[in-house]
Amino acid sequence: MNETYRQYLIDGERAGVQYALTAPRNVPFGITGSQMGKRSGSSLEFIDHREYQPGDDLRRIDWSGFARSDKLTVKLYRDEVSPHLDVVIDGSCSMALEDSPKAQATLGLAAVLATAASNVGYSHNAWVAGDGCRQVDNGTDRPSIWDEIDFAYHGDLLTSFVKLPPSWRPFGLRVLISDLLLPGDPLTVLAQFAERATAVVVVQILAEADVNPTERGNIRLIDSETEAVREIFLDPAAEKRYRDAFARHQESWHLAAKQTGAIMTTVIAEEILSDWRLEALVAAEVLTIT
């Protein structure tokens, strides 16, 4: 992995010491509607089913369910659910544009979240959504030794999730870090991402230039995903069209988050890297300051 990138993992790990991960409250978490325990325990409270797998205790099979559906499922109890975080990094090319700090801030933020999870006894795993969604090398360990993370994917998130379906932990907290500047239906993406999660958080990470474009005149644009080239003249009217389209795009993601029970918040990359003060995530009750 680019060693410059590694420094941001190290910086994020250091910054994460001052935070603790929390489960967002007052929302219908995920598709299942379950509540996530703060810690593992010994309760035998039933919470859900999952498909039977060879080697499962036959005493846990739901035989009445089998009689109704002809499908073998086993019962899950609270003592089988330990608090866990899956943090998913968007590996698209748009995350690592020249002169943009989004990739650096994304890595740092992922490291903060993983460290904050460890601070309260959560396990964690890191993933990259690229040409398939794959586990980061050493992704269950401390962020400073994560490896093989790149931003070279020319595609959308849903295709990544479907091409190589990840084995995210059921009934855990799942966080997606992305600029969300990609094609596709947000609701379809989040429905796939939230399946069997207990809590879902979407962190949109943008560069200041994404929010407030300042260039004027003739501009040569290169699509980071398709590499298509387009020449445009950016004047106040064109800037207004951009801002209107951007606002509609934001609204569609916020609506999809609401429909899937996800928490969505937007952060600016430059602000994260300047002081590691993550007020937006604290306000959303994803993080608390220790």
C-alpha angles and dihedrals in degrees: 000000000000103000091216087061090049090061089062090052088053092047091048092049090053092047091048091065089080094053137071124203116237134183111250111246136214096034131103095250116224130320094304097057091220125144118239118231118235091224140001118273146168100256118131092211109145113233110164150326133259132187116280115257126195109270096031117137106268089215089068095057113117098229094178089055089049090054091053101042106017088233125119114232133165128218119247120212132197093256089062094058116079121181110268139170126210109191114193121199119203104233095193121136091243088069092065106041118158112273091010122117096203096107093049093047091046092055092046092049092049088052091050091052094047091048092046088052092052090049090067099038100266120142114225143196130194124217137184119214103214131113086351124344107275136177115257114245107261087005093149092055132071112307096242090073098043110126145189098038117150140161103222104114119130099195147062132280098249092055089050093051093047099042094056108011110211123228095234114179113262116237094017135117111272123196126190118198112195142130086235088216093137140105125261139072110300092209092056091048095049094043088057092043095048098047109131092352119132095208130014129196125185115198112192109202116196136175118237088248090058090059101034113026109195106176119108135192129027111358130182111216125197117194105232093210102042099021089227113156124222132176116213138170109230112208131150092278092052090046090054091051089051093050092047092050091046091052091051090049091051091048092053091054094046090050092050090049091052092049093051096042093248128146111232126191135166125223133183116236096217091053093051093051094046098063111345090237104149102190093154092059092043090051089050089052092239091118134024126197112246 
